[in-house]
Amino acid sequence: MRISYRGSSRNTVIVLRENLQRERVLTVAKKRLTTAQHTRRLFLGAAAGLVAVTATEPFWGSSSAAADFQKGAASRSGLADLDLPEFSLTSYSHQVKKYTTAWGTTVDDWYPAFLAAHADLARHGGGRLIVPAGRYHISGHVVFDVPAVSVHLNKDSHVELVGDPDVFYGAPIGFYGNAKPGEPIENRIQRDFAALLGPGSVGYPANQLHRYPHENGAAMSYIKTAVMDGIHVPHVPGKGITAQFGCNHIIMRNCTIGTTFTGDVERNYSGQASLVAQGGWSFDRRPPESPLFTDVVIENNTIEGETVRGIHASFCNDVRVIGNKLAPSWGAGLLVKAANSAIVSENLFQRPCQGFPSTTGSPYAEYVPQPGIPEDAMFFISVKDSTLKSNILEGHSHRHGVFSGEAKPAYQLPAGVIYARKNKLSRGKDTIFGGTPEWDTD
């Protein structure tokens, strides 16, 4: 639309035109989506704006909604402002049944209620599920498999798995794109968006962790944009939260991970850590067939209590581990492996490598070849471009403070020089910096 006023300058015309365009944009931004308009594309577009965090600006861009999300304000409230199909778990209380656990306790089972809620979400192509304050025992692993979904664990809500173990689904709450036991990986489908948002909690009975080997607090796979923000996992057998395979963008922020089971079954399982992000398509589609297309942000999380290992990120394009606080761990505090770039900044590693392998040695056998030798506090393996800045490493139980090297066989990328600046790193049993290539430190 052309705007002109007699006697106005060309600059005034341009400013007025820009103002009208800005007002038009704001009008569109404030327009609420109706349930009838709710489609896979609309929900994805609305939700994706909330996860374009400024911490990932180089590869996701930025927006005002993104800035709010980074501050931790919009992860729930922003989604709540959208007029999308919303369901409350307590609306399905009539589905609740009695269930007796393997250890003899009878509880109210909310698993059928979750299934009924998922059926409604599926009919609408997605939406959000609110879990109000309360304790929700479930006899089965709840799986969300819809184009776009957000699950909100309200304050003082706790979802606890008390049914039989299932290493395939492997979490009380999971978000997966067409994951079915026994089916080939080619049948997987990437879903658009999934978010699990706190401040509520999810996990397992504290005294029954041994019954669920290798299971996780919350898990996602084959989700284009996977978000876990502000959730609490007080007790978990293996990984606290994990996003593994088939994800383009992963965000783990503001989460708190408590005690993980530290028995031999978890100690000697190479992928166990409190926070785990693994890119690529799957174990079956990794290099050279699988490109490094996954970008990861692990930010402002707290790991507390006894834990197997801290943070694991592998087979990713860009990894950012920023502002996390890690409790003392049995093994390494951090592993970054097979990545194009990694920024590790402003993290606190409190005394990693407090334990030793009891039977099979370190899971990273090419670097720690025999039992009894402590792991390194931090690993950078086959990472092309790395920055280690303003981190604090405490304790002396680790072998090297930080170790760099190439995986064998090499996964797509050679190990590059790691730039270490302004860190306070404690010396381990051997050195602060170990491995090759050489370090660039101040």
C-alpha positions as CSV (number, residue, x, y, z in Angstrom):
1,M,0.0,0.0,0.0
2,R,1.4,3.4,-1.0
3,I,1.2,6.1,1.7
4,S,1.6,9.8,0.9
5,Y,0.8,13.1,2.5
6,R,1.0,16.5,0.8
7,G,4.2,18.2,2.0
8,S,5.6,15.1,3.6
9,S,9.2,14.0,2.8
10,R,10.2,10.7,1.3
11,N,11.6,9.7,4.6
12,T,8.3,10.3,6.3
13,V,6.6,8.1,3.7
14,I,9.1,5.3,4.3
15,V,8.7,5.5,8.1
16,L,4.9,5.4,7.9
17,R,5.0,2.5,5.5
18,E,7.3,0.6,7.9
19,N,5.1,1.4,10.9
20,L,2.1,0.0,9.1
21,Q,4.0,-3.1,8.1
22,R,5.1,-3.6,11.7
23,E,1.5,-3.2,13.0
24,R,0.4,-5.7,10.4
25,V,3.0,-8.2,11.6
26,L,2.0,-7.6,15.2
27,T,-1.6,-8.2,14.4
28,V,-0.8,-11.5,12.8
29,A,1.4,-12.5,15.7
30,K,-1.4,-11.8,18.2
31,K,-4.0,-13.8,16.2
32,R,-5.0,-16.9,18.1
33,L,-5.2,-20.2,16.4
34,T,-8.6,-21.9,16.7
35,T,-9.1,-25.6,17.3
36,A,-10.5,-25.9,13.8
37,Q,-7.3,-24.3,12.4
38,H,-5.0,-26.5,14.4
39,T,-3.0,-28.5,12.0
40,R,0.4,-30.1,12.1
41,R,2.0,-27.1,10.2
42,L,0.3,-24.4,12.3
43,F,1.2,-26.1,15.6
44,L,4.8,-26.7,14.5
45,G,5.1,-23.1,13.4
46,A,3.8,-21.7,16.6
47,A,5.8,-24.0,18.8
48,A,9.0,-23.7,16.9
49,G,9.1,-20.0,17.5
50,L,9.5,-20.7,21.2
51,V,12.6,-22.9,20.8
52,A,14.7,-20.6,18.5
53,V,16.8,-19.8,21.6
54,T,19.5,-17.2,21.3
55,A,22.0,-19.7,22.6
56,T,21.6,-21.4,19.3
57,E,21.3,-18.3,17.1
58,P,24.0,-19.4,14.6
59,F,21.9,-22.3,13.4
60,W,18.3,-21.5,14.5
61,G,18.0,-17.8,14.3
62,S,16.4,-15.6,16.9
63,S,13.1,-13.9,17.8
64,S,11.4,-12.1,20.7
65,A,9.7,-15.4,21.6
66,A,13.1,-17.0,21.4
67,A,14.5,-14.5,23.9
68,D,11.7,-15.2,26.3
69,F,12.3,-18.9,26.0
70,Q,16.0,-18.5,26.8
71,K,15.0,-16.7,30.0
72,G,12.9,-19.7,30.9
73,A,9.7,-17.8,30.8
74,A,8.1,-18.9,27.5
75,S,8.6,-22.6,27.5
76,R,5.2,-23.1,29.1
77,S,3.5,-19.7,29.1
78,G,4.2,-19.1,25.5
79,L,2.6,-22.4,24.4
80,A,-0.3,-21.8,26.8
81,D,-1.1,-18.5,25.0
82,L,-1.8,-20.4,21.8
83,D,-5.4,-21.5,21.3
84,L,-4.6,-25.2,20.7
85,P,-6.3,-28.4,21.8
86,E,-5.6,-28.8,25.5
87,F,-6.4,-31.8,27.7
88,S,-6.0,-32.4,31.4
89,L,-5.0,-35.8,32.6
90,T,-7.5,-35.6,35.5
91,S,-10.3,-35.4,33.0
92,Y,-9.6,-39.1,32.4
93,S,-9.7,-40.2,36.0
94,H,-12.6,-42.5,35.3
95,Q,-10.0,-44.7,33.4
96,V,-7.9,-45.2,36.5
97,K,-7.7,-48.8,37.8
98,K,-6.0,-50.6,40.6
99,Y,-2.6,-52.2,40.0
100,T,-0.5,-54.4,42.1
101,T,3.3,-54.0,41.6
102,A,5.8,-56.8,41.5
103,W,6.9,-55.9,45.0
104,G,3.4,-56.2,46.3
105,T,2.1,-52.6,46.6
106,T,-1.4,-51.8,45.2
107,V,-1.7,-48.4,43.6
108,D,-4.0,-46.3,41.4
109,D,-2.9,-46.9,37.9
110,W,-3.1,-43.8,35.6
111,Y,-1.6,-45.6,32.6
112,P,-5.1,-46.1,31.0
113,A,-5.8,-42.4,31.5
114,F,-2.6,-41.5,29.6
115,L,-3.7,-43.8,26.8
116,A,-7.1,-42.2,26.6
117,A,-5.5,-38.7,26.5
118,H,-3.1,-39.7,23.8
119,A,-6.0,-41.0,21.7
120,D,-7.6,-37.6,21.9
121,L,-4.3,-35.9,21.0
122,A,-3.9,-38.2,18.0
123,R,-7.4,-37.3,16.8
124,H,-6.5,-33.6,16.7
125,G,-3.0,-34.2,15.2
126,G,-1.4,-33.1,18.5
127,G,-1.9,-30.5,21.2
128,R,-0.9,-30.2,24.8
129,L,-1.5,-32.4,27.8
130,I,-1.6,-30.8,31.3
131,V,-0.6,-33.0,34.3
132,P,-2.0,-31.2,37.4
133,A,-0.4,-31.5,40.9
134,G,-0.6,-35.1,42.2
135,R,1.1,-38.5,42.2
136,Y,0.4,-40.6,39.1
137,H,1.6,-44.2,39.2
138,I,1.7,-45.9,35.8
139,S,1.8,-49.6,35.0
140,G,3.2,-49.1,31.5
141,H,5.6,-46.9,29.5
142,V,3.6,-43.9,28.2
143,V,4.5,-43.2,24.5
144,F,3.5,-40.1,22.7
145,D,3.6,-40.5,18.9
146,V,1.8,-37.6,17.2
147,P,3.0,-34.9,14.9
148,A,3.4,-32.2,17.6
149,V,2.8,-32.4,21.3
150,S,3.7,-30.7,24.6
151,V,3.2,-32.3,28.0
152,H,3.2,-30.0,31.0
153,L,4.1,-31.4,34.4
154,N,2.6,-28.9,36.7
155,K,4.2,-28.0,40.1
156,D,4.0,-30.9,42.6
157,S,3.1,-33.4,39.9
158,H,5.0,-36.7,39.8
159,V,4.7,-39.5,37.2
160,E,6.2,-42.7,38.5
161,L,6.6,-46.0,36.6
162,V,5.7,-49.1,38.7
163,G,5.0,-51.6,36.0
164,D,7.3,-54.1,34.3
165,P,10.6,-53.0,32.7
166,D,10.8,-52.4,28.9
167,V,14.2,-51.7,27.6
168,F,12.8,-50.9,24.1
169,Y,10.6,-47.9,25.2
170,G,12.9,-47.4,28.2
171,A,11.2,-44.4,30.0
172,P,8.0,-43.6,32.0
173,I,7.3,-40.9,29.4
174,G,8.7,-41.2,25.9
175,F,8.2,-39.3,22.6
176,Y,9.0,-41.4,19.6
177,G,8.3,-41.3,15.9
178,N,6.7,-44.6,15.0
179,A,8.9,-46.8,17.3
180,K,7.6,-50.4,17.4
181,P,9.5,-53.4,18.8
182,G,10.8,-55.7,16.1
183,E,10.3,-53.3,13.2
184,P,13.2,-52.3,11.0
185,I,14.7,-48.8,11.5
186,E,13.5,-47.8,8.0
187,N,9.9,-47.7,9.3
188,R,10.7,-44.9,11.7
189,I,8.9,-41.6,11.0
190,Q,10.2,-38.2,12.1
191,R,7.6,-36.2,14.1
192,D,7.8,-32.4,14.1
193,F,7.8,-31.2,17.7
194,A,7.8,-32.6,21.2
195,A,8.2,-30.9,24.5
196,L,8.2,-32.1,28.1
197,L,8.0,-29.1,30.4
198,G,8.3,-28.8,34.2
199,P,8.4,-28.0,37.0
200,G,6.9,-31.4,37.8
201,S,8.8,-34.6,38.0
202,V,9.0,-38.1,36.5
203,G,10.9,-41.3,37.5
204,Y,10.9,-44.6,39.4
205,P,10.5,-45.7,43.0
206,A,13.8,-45.0,44.8
207,N,14.2,-48.5,46.1
208,Q,13.3,-50.3,42.9
209,L,15.8,-48.9,40.4
210,H,17.6,-52.2,40.0
211,R,14.4,-53.6,38.4
212,Y,14.7,-51.3,35.4
213,P,18.2,-51.7,33.8
214,H,19.2,-49.1,31.2
215,E,15.9,-47.2,31.5
216,N,15.6,-43.4,31.5
217,G,13.6,-40.7,33.1
218,A,12.3,-39.2,29.9
219,A,13.3,-40.0,26.3
220,M,12.8,-38.7,22.7
221,S,13.7,-40.1,19.3
222,Y,12.8,-39.2,15.7
223,I,11.5,-35.8,16.8
224,K,12.7,-32.8,14.6
225,T,12.6,-30.4,17.5
226,A,12.9,-32.1,20.9
227,V,12.6,-29.9,24.1
228,M,13.0,-30.9,27.7
229,D,12.8,-27.9,30.0
230,G,12.5,-27.6,33.7
231,I,11.6,-31.2,34.6
232,H,12.9,-33.0,37.7
233,V,14.0,-36.7,37.6
234,P,14.6,-37.6,41.3
235,H,15.5,-41.3,40.8
236,V,16.4,-43.1,37.6
237,P,18.2,-46.3,36.7
238,G,20.3,-45.1,33.8
239,K,20.0,-41.9,31.9
240,G,18.1,-39.0,33.5
241,I,16.9,-37.6,30.2
242,T,17.9,-38.5,26.7
243,A,17.2,-37.6,23.1
244,Q,18.7,-40.3,20.8
245,F,18.6,-40.5,17.1
246,G,16.5,-38.9,14.4
247,C,16.4,-35.4,16.0
248,N,17.4,-32.2,14.3
249,H,17.3,-29.9,17.2
250,I,17.6,-30.9,20.9
251,I,17.2,-28.6,23.9
252,M,17.8,-29.8,27.5
253,R,17.4,-26.8,29.8
254,N,16.8,-26.1,33.5
255,C,16.3,-29.7,34.4
256,T,17.3,-31.4,37.7
257,I,18.6,-35.0,37.7
258,G,18.9,-36.8,41.0
259,T,20.3,-40.1,41.9
260,T,21.1,-42.7,39.2
261,F,21.6,-46.3,39.9
262,T,25.4,-47.0,40.1
263,G,25.4,-50.8,40.0
264,D,27.7,-52.7,37.7
265,V,24.9,-53.1,35.1
266,E,24.9,-49.3,34.6
267,R,28.6,-48.6,35.3
268,N,29.7,-50.8,32.4
269,Y,27.1,-49.6,29.9
270,S,28.9,-47.0,27.8
271,G,26.0,-44.7,27.0
272,Q,24.9,-44.1,30.6
273,A,24.9,-40.5,31.8
274,S,22.5,-38.1,33.4
275,L,22.0,-36.1,30.2
276,V,22.4,-37.8,26.9
277,A,22.0,-36.5,23.3
278,Q,23.0,-38.7,20.4
279,G,22.5,-37.5,16.8
280,G,22.3,-39.3,13.5
281,W,19.6,-41.7,12.5
282,S,20.6,-44.8,14.6
283,F,23.3,-47.2,15.5
284,D,22.5,-48.9,12.1
285,R,22.8,-45.7,10.1
286,R,25.8,-44.1,11.5
287,P,28.9,-43.0,9.5
288,P,29.6,-42.9,6.8
289,E,26.0,-43.2,5.7
290,S,24.6,-40.8,8.3
291,P,25.3,-37.1,8.2
292,L,25.9,-35.1,11.4
293,F,22.7,-33.1,11.3
294,T,21.8,-32.8,15.0
295,D,22.3,-29.5,16.9
296,V,22.2,-29.7,20.7
297,V,21.9,-27.2,23.6
298,I,22.4,-28.5,27.1
299,E,22.1,-25.5,29.3
300,N,21.5,-24.6,33.0
301,N,20.8,-28.1,34.2
302,T,21.7,-29.4,37.7
303,I,22.8,-32.9,38.3
304,E,22.7,-33.8,42.0
305,G,23.0,-36.9,44.1
306,E,24.9,-40.0,43.2
307,T,25.3,-40.4,39.4
308,V,27.0,-42.7,36.9
309,R,28.3,-40.0,34.6
310,G,27.5,-36.4,33.8
311,I,26.8,-35.4,30.2
312,H,27.1,-37.4,26.9
313,A,26.8,-35.8,23.4
314,S,27.8,-37.7,20.3
315,F,27.3,-37.8,16.5
316,C,26.1,-34.2,16.4
317,N,26.8,-31.2,14.2
318,D,26.9,-28.5,16.9
319,V,27.0,-29.1,20.6
320,R,26.7,-26.4,23.3
321,V,27.1,-27.3,27.0
322,I,26.7,-24.1,29.0
323,G,26.1,-23.2,32.6
324,N,25.5,-26.7,34.0
325,K,26.2,-27.8,37.6
326,L,27.3,-31.4,37.9
327,A,27.5,-33.4,41.2
328,P,30.3,-35.8,41.9
329,S,30.0,-38.8,39.5
330,W,31.2,-42.4,39.3
331,G,32.8,-41.8,35.9
332,A,33.5,-39.0,33.5
333,G,31.8,-35.6,33.9
334,L,31.5,-35.0,30.1
335,L,31.9,-36.8,26.8
336,V,31.6,-35.1,23.4
337,K,32.3,-37.5,20.6
338,A,32.1,-37.2,16.8
339,A,30.9,-33.6,16.5
340,N,31.6,-30.8,14.0
341,S,31.8,-28.2,16.7
342,A,31.5,-27.9,20.5
343,I,31.4,-25.1,23.0
344,V,31.7,-26.1,26.6
345,S,31.4,-23.0,28.8
346,E,30.8,-22.0,32.4
347,N,30.1,-25.5,33.8
348,L,31.0,-26.8,37.3
349,F,32.2,-30.3,37.4
350,Q,32.3,-31.4,41.1
351,R,34.8,-34.3,41.5
352,P,34.1,-36.6,38.6
353,C,35.6,-40.1,38.3
354,Q,35.0,-41.1,42.0
355,G,34.6,-44.8,41.1
356,F,36.4,-47.4,39.1
357,P,35.3,-50.1,36.7
358,S,34.7,-53.3,38.5
359,T,34.7,-55.8,35.7
360,T,35.0,-54.7,32.1
361,G,37.0,-51.5,32.4
362,S,36.0,-48.1,31.1
363,P,33.3,-47.9,28.4
364,Y,35.8,-45.8,26.4
365,A,38.1,-48.8,26.2
366,E,40.4,-47.2,23.6
367,Y,41.5,-44.6,26.1
368,V,41.4,-46.6,29.4
369,P,42.4,-50.1,28.6
370,Q,42.1,-51.9,31.9
371,P,40.0,-52.0,35.0
372,G,41.1,-50.0,38.0
373,I,42.2,-47.0,36.1
374,P,40.0,-43.9,36.5
375,E,38.2,-42.3,33.6
376,D,39.2,-38.9,32.4
377,A,37.1,-36.0,33.7
378,M,36.2,-34.8,30.2
379,F,36.5,-36.4,26.8
380,F,36.7,-34.7,23.4
381,I,36.8,-37.5,20.9
382,S,36.8,-36.8,17.1
383,V,35.6,-33.2,17.6
384,K,36.7,-30.9,14.8
385,D,36.3,-27.5,16.4
386,S,36.2,-27.1,20.2
387,T,36.2,-24.4,22.8
388,L,36.5,-25.0,26.5
389,K,36.0,-21.7,28.4
390,S,35.4,-20.6,32.0
391,N,34.8,-24.1,33.4
392,I,35.6,-25.3,36.9
393,L,36.8,-28.8,37.5
394,E,37.2,-30.0,41.0
395,G,38.8,-33.1,42.6
396,H,41.8,-35.3,41.7
397,S,40.3,-38.7,41.1
398,H,40.3,-38.4,37.4
399,R,43.2,-39.6,35.2
400,H,43.4,-36.5,32.9
401,G,41.4,-33.4,33.5
402,V,40.6,-33.3,29.8
403,F,41.5,-35.8,27.1
404,S,41.3,-35.3,23.4
405,G,41.7,-37.9,20.6
406,E,40.2,-39.6,17.6
407,A,37.7,-42.4,17.8
408,K,38.7,-45.7,16.1
409,P,37.4,-46.1,13.6
410,A,37.2,-42.3,13.0
411,Y,33.6,-41.0,12.7
412,Q,33.6,-38.6,9.8
413,L,35.7,-35.9,11.5
414,P,39.3,-35.7,12.7
415,A,40.1,-34.4,16.1
416,G,40.9,-30.7,16.0
417,V,42.9,-28.5,18.3
418,I,40.9,-27.6,21.4
419,Y,41.0,-24.0,22.6
420,A,40.9,-23.7,26.4
421,R,40.5,-20.3,28.0
422,K,39.9,-19.0,31.5
423,N,39.3,-22.5,33.0
424,K,40.1,-23.6,36.5
425,L,40.9,-27.3,36.1
426,S,42.4,-29.6,38.7
427,R,45.2,-31.9,37.9
428,G,44.3,-35.6,37.8
429,K,46.3,-38.7,38.4
430,D,48.4,-37.8,35.3
431,T,47.9,-34.4,33.7
432,I,45.4,-31.7,33.2
433,F,45.4,-32.0,29.4
434,G,46.0,-35.4,27.8
435,G,45.8,-37.0,24.4
436,T,46.3,-35.6,20.9
437,P,46.1,-33.3,19.1
438,E,47.9,-30.6,21.0
439,W,45.9,-28.1,23.1
440,D,45.8,-24.4,22.8
441,T,45.5,-23.1,26.4
442,D,46.1,-19.9,28.3
